[in-house]
Amino acid sequence: MSLSPPCFTEEDRFSLEALQTIHKQMDDDKDGGIEVEESDEFIREDMKYKDATNKHSHLHREDKHITIEDLWKRWKTSEVHNWTLED
């Protein structure tokens, strides 16, 4: 799989495998993307959030179809990804 930013390290490979697993669990219709209805079910049932509205807007933004590439880009630029041991 060609990704941007690319997957260079072993830690990246483990992160990508985890994202692929999450994506597969959320993609109920197996069409390669996560639609709003699928993320709503995941947020409400699996993550136990009652009000998923803010989570949807943060997760989907303007895109109604989330791919693994989308998740990867968000992960690589997230604050959590860049945490140090001190954090």
Residue pairs with C-beta under 8 A, 6 or more apart in sequence:
1 7
1 16
1 68
3 16
3 69
3 72
4 69
4 73
5 72
5 73
5 76
7 13
7 16
7 72
15 75
15 81
16 68
16 72
19 68
19 71
19 72
19 75
20 68
22 71
23 34
23 66
23 67
23 68
23 71
25 42
25 46
26 34
26 38
26 39
26 42
27 33
27 34
27 38
28 38
28 41
29 35
29 38
32 67
33 65
33 66
33 67
34 42
34 65
34 66
34 67
35 64
35 65
36 56
36 60
36 64
39 52
39 55
39 56
39 59
39 60
39 66
40 52
40 56
43 49
43 52
43 55
43 56
43 59
44 50
44 52
47 55
49 55
59 66
60 66
63 70
75 81
